Amino acid sequence: NKLDVKVVYDRKGKISGFFFVPTRSTQKIDPPPYAKPERYEELAMKVGRGDTALPATLTMPKGDALVPAVVLLQGSGPQDRDETLGANKPLRDLAWGLASEGIAVLRFDKRTYHPDKLGKINGDRITLKEEVIDDALAALFVLRTQGRIDRKRIFVLGHSLGGMCVPKILSLDHDVAGGILLAANARPLEDVILDQVNYLTSLAGKLSDEDQKKVEQIKKQVARVKDLKLAPDTPKSELPLGVPAPYWLALRTYEQTAVAATLKQRLLILQGERDYQVTMTDFALWKKALANHKEATFKSYPALNHLFMPGQGKSTPAEYEKADHIDKSVLDDLAAWIKKR
């Protein structure tokens, strides 16, 4: 399977991020069949202020009525506002699909996608706060300044890592009506990474000596993250994906399931049962953590993968290279939940 190496530099020319991402497809990505362009318009927006403001798109239903609205958050790594992965644009699917159902959607490029917009942020000191949370709060502010947005019905939807951040965002902004977690990890991020590596290597059957060494290296890196002696100056070469130590140290202070259990807002947790990146193990942990939450709703989809797109058998990275769309059943469930009074 083809992967691109994406290197992100800060303003001082130092490497602030190093990621393996699915190769961008040159294939034209058609709109999903449930998108009805005649029902909405798209407006160019900015999230944040000044030189570090992020490019954004507001997909707005046509008409005069007040409408509910959703902020969309991507998964890990540098991601554009559509969350382009291989031949797919899952967040664009959601924006067009939900807007066709009368729901406004704001999506924006991640800050790590624009290294020139990191501002004074030192890439080696970045945490979830700078990567996701601050900009999500800024996006909520932008939505509230728009006419026709029903401020009592503004939601945050996060996919994968973005979903992991949703409970924190709701805990900081109590005026948000609710949160939607799509394939959000309930376990520590390093455990999810190790699980993914073990799964992908299992697909290859018998491992070569070189691949076995890579697996052992990841195991050592994960153990380093859990080591109580982990320090801010620990070399990032000793840590998973080359992510700096301050990022991992900050994650120790955030237990997403525990925060979610304290929330009063409505929650919707959706999971693809064929997802190998965030698995049904995580889904079960969310159910357990939120067993006493009266406003939490759960649903899983047997045929869907991490992108909530259908397939058969074991899911593989190759699926992301095939152009598809978020399944209509997911879109329908999201629209019904958001519109529910």
N, C-alpha and C positions, 0 to 999 in steps of 0.2 A: 504494500500500500504506500502511495506517495505521500510524503510529508514535506512541508517547507520549514526551514529554520527561520524564525523571526527574532531579530536582535533589536532591542530598544535602547536608545542612548538618552542620557539626560543632557541638560544644557551645557554641562562641562565636558561633554564628549565621553563620559564614562558609561559603561554598560549598566543599565538599570533593569533589564529584563532579557531573558533568553528562553524561547519557547519553541516547541515543535507543534505545528498546526497543520491541519489537512490542506493539501495543495488547493489553491483557489482555482476553481473551474472556469474555463473560458466559455463554457456552455451557457446559452441564454436561459435564464430562469423565468419561466412563465408564471403568471399570477395563479394563485390557487383557485379552483373552480367556485369557491364560496365568496371570492372577492367581487364586489359589485361597485366598480369605480364611479358609477353615476350617483351613488349614495353618499360619497364623501369627497373631501378635497384635502390636499397635503400642503402644509405651510412650513416654510423654513424658519427654524427657531434657534435660540442659543440657550445653553444651560450653564450658569455661572456668569462671571463678569470679566470685563476687560480682555486682555490678551490671552488669558487662559480659559475663556469661555469655550464650551464644547459645541460642535455642530449637532443640531437636533432636528427632528421632524415631528410635527403635530398632525396626526391624521384625524380630521374633524368631520363628523357627520354633518351633512347639509340640513338646513332648516333653521327654525327659530327657537325650538324648545331647549330647555336645560337638559344636559346629558351627563351620565356618569363618565368617569375617566380613569385611565390606568397608566401608570408609569412602568415601562418595561426595563428589566435589568438582565444583562447577559451572564454567561458563564465565565470561567477563568481564562486568563490570558488576554492579550490585546485583541479587542473585538470591535467591529464597526456596529453601527446602530441596528443593522439587520441581523447581527450575529451570523454572518456568512461563514458557513462550514462546508468545505467541499463545494458541491453543486447546489447547496441549499441555503435558504434565508428564513429560518424559522420565526424570527421576531418580525420580519416584514409580513410573513403569513398572518401572524397574530394581529398586527396593526390593521391590515386591510380587511381581515375577516371580522374583527370586532367592530371596526368602524362601519362595516356594512350592516351590522346589527344595532347601530345607533349608539356606540360607545366610543368616546374620544380616546386616542392613544398617543402618548408622548414617548418617543424612543430617541436615544442619543448615543454617540460614539463614546466608548470608554476612554478614560484619561490615559491609560497605558497604550491606547491606539495612536495617540498623538503625543509623542515624547516632547514636542516643542511646547506643549501646554501643561507640562508638569510644574511650571513656575518655580517656586522655591523648594519644591519637594525633592529631597535627595532620594534617588532611585533605590539606594541601598538601605533606606530607612522607611520605605513605603509599607503600609499595612492595609488591612481591609478598609480602614477609615478613609484613606486617601484613594484607594483603588476603586471603591464602590460607594460607600455609605455617604460621604460628604456630597457627592454629585447627585445621588438619589434624593437627598433632602433638598438640594437646589432645584431639582426637576419638579418636585412637589410644589415648591414656591412658584415656579413658572406656571404650572397648571392653574394655580389658584388666582393668577393675575389675568387669566383668559376669560372673556365673556362666554356665556352659555355653558360653562362648566358648573355642574352641581357640586359645590364644595363639600356637601355632606356625603357624597358618593364618589370619593377619590380612593383608588386602590393602588397597591404596589404589587407587581408580578415579577418574580425572579426565577430565572432558569438556572439550574445547577448551582454554581457558586453564588450567583445572584439570589437564588432562592434561600441559600444558607444565610444570606445577609438580611432577608426580609424581617425576621423577628426583631433584630436590632433596630432596624429603621422604624418599625412600628412602636418600639419602646421609646424612641426619641421624638416621634411625632404622633401624639395621641389623637390628632384630628383626622388621621388616615382611617378610612372606614373599615379596611380589612387588607389582608395579605394573601397572595397566591403563591404557592411553592410548587414549581414544576421540577421534578427530579432533583430535589434539594438533598444534599448529604446531611445526615443526622450524626454520622460518625466524624471523628477528627479527620481533617483533610489528608494528613499523611497516611492514615489507614486506608482511605479510599484510593490513593495513588498506588499503594502497594497491592491492593486488591486488583486494580486495573492491570498492573504489570503481570501479576500471576495469571490472570485470565487470558491476556493476550499471548503470553508465552505458552499457555496450555493449548492454544489453537494450533500452534506450530508442531505439536507432538514432541518428539525427542529434541532436546535443545542441544545446540552446538556448544563447545567449550566456551566460545566467546559470548554467546547469549547467556549461558549460565553465570559467567562472570558479571554480566550486566545486572542480572537479577540479584546476585549477592551484593553488588554495589548499592542497589536501591534499598535493599534490606538494611545495610549499614547506615545509609543516609536517613532512613526512617527512624532507626534506633537513636541516631544522633539528635534528631528533633525531640525525641522523648527524654533524652538525657537531661537530668536536672542541672547538669553543668553547662548546658547550652548557654552561650553568652552572645551579646550583640555583635562582638567582633569575630565570632566563629566563621571561618572561611565558607563562603556559599558553595564552593566546590564540594564541601562535605555534606551538603544538604540536598533534598529532593528538588529536581528540576532547576538547580542553581538559584533557587529563591533565597534571598538573604535571611539571616537569622532573626532580625527584628520582626519580620513578617510572622515567623513561626512563634516567636515569643508572645506577640500580641494575640495570636489565636488562642493561647492558653487561658486568656482572660475572658473568652467568649464561648459559652456553651449554648448553642443555638436552641436546643430542645428545652433547656431549662428556662431560657428567656421567653420562648414561645408559650410555655405553660403559664406564665404570669400575665399574658396579654388578655385584654377584654374584647379586642376587635375580632371580627369574623376571620376565619382562616380556611383556606381550601388547599388541600395537599393532593397533588396528582402524580402518578408514577407509571411509567411504562414497564411492564413485567419482563420485557426482553432487554432492558437497559443493563449494560455491563459496566458502565462508568459510575452510576449511582444505582444501587440495586434494591431489591425488595427487602433486604436486610435493613436498609435505611428507612424504607417505608414503614416497616414494622416498628422501628424505634420511634418514629414520629407518632404512630398510633398509640404506643405505650405512654409516651410523654404527655400526650394530649387527651388521654382517656377521660379526664375530668373536665375538659374544656367544652362548654356547652355550645360554642359557636364554631367548632372545628368539623369540617367535612372531608372525607377521604374517598378517593376512587383510583383504581389501577386498571390498566388496559393490557390484556394478555398479548396482543400482537404488536405492541408499539415499543420502539427503542428509545434511546436517550433524547432524540430530537422529536419524540412523539410522532414518529412516522412508522408506517407498517412494514412488516417483513415476516420471514419464516425462519425457524431454526435458530441457531445461535447468532446473536448480533456480532458484527465485525466492523472495523473502521471502513471497510470497503463500501458499506451501506451509505456512508456520507458522500461518496463520490457519485451516487445515483441521484439524479434530480427528483425530488418529491416534495410533498407539502405536509404540514402538521395535519393530522387526521381530523376530519370534520366533526367526529364525535367529541373530540377535545374542545374544539371551537364552540360547539353547541353547549357543552357543559359549562364552559367559562362564561359565555354570554348569559346563560340562564342564572348562574350564581351571582354575577355582577348586578344583574337587573332585579334580583330578588329584593323586595322591600322588607 
